[in-house]
């Protein structure tokens, strides 16, 4: 079994917002990455985004001093997973799509290779049922942007092998992330608390009770939220948030988790947050 060090070979599946962010974090800490997506255009945009994030991370002193940036490769197939020491899945928050990809990649990886799902709410044991070796699957919920948020939520499924969990924690330590390990449930801890709060904030805006700016200002000034729930929503991506809320509603049986109409209207209009240039706030242009 390979030792997890800064030379670990990492394969990241999905070159969207989180896949690009995780890749930037890894190569900025000296861990080489192969970033995989089915679209060459998406990979091109991700490479540009990763470069932008690395520049910001350096300006903010968020990367280790004296450590060279590692190599970033891109690929259109899963073949690199066969030689990876750890695979991180960061594709769309769709249970069926995640299950299909995890089944395919687990057939390629060497026994003992940790598979990490960066799901924000799908139970890990549900996804583990699709893996060839369910004990190799761990949940790791990176926050956006990964290069700036110094903690990650790690989810131990009922079948997660202790040695696999330990290797993932070691990798996260190499990436400079502190970890808290939690048990398996829909939404885990962070999404179970944060996403409904954002949903309620969007309902308040939709009802005309307050503007997005006023909601965020009150949450910051009165309740100590660092950015406000709706600025946070724009950073997460409103489409990702709506998908995660739908998963929570289905898995918990609680209809209160269903994404509210205000949130869904933004998604239908293409106002997805910072990545599209407009969400609850106007950013002028799409943010890399």
Secondary structure, DSSP 8 states (H G I E B T S, - for coil): ----STT--EEEE--SHHHHHHHHHHHHTT--EEEE-S-HHHHHHHHHHHHHHHHHHHHTT-S-TT-----EEEESSSGGGGG-SEEEE---S-HHHHHHHHHHHHTTS-TT-EEEE--SSS-HHHHHTTSSSGGGEEEEE--SSTTT--EEEEEE-TT--HHHHHHHHHHHHHTT-EEEEEE--TTTTHHHHHHHHHHHHHHHHHTTSS-HHHHHHHHHHHH--SS-HHHHHHHH-HHHHHHHHHHHHHHH--GGGS--HHHHHHHHTT--BGGGTBSSSB-SS---
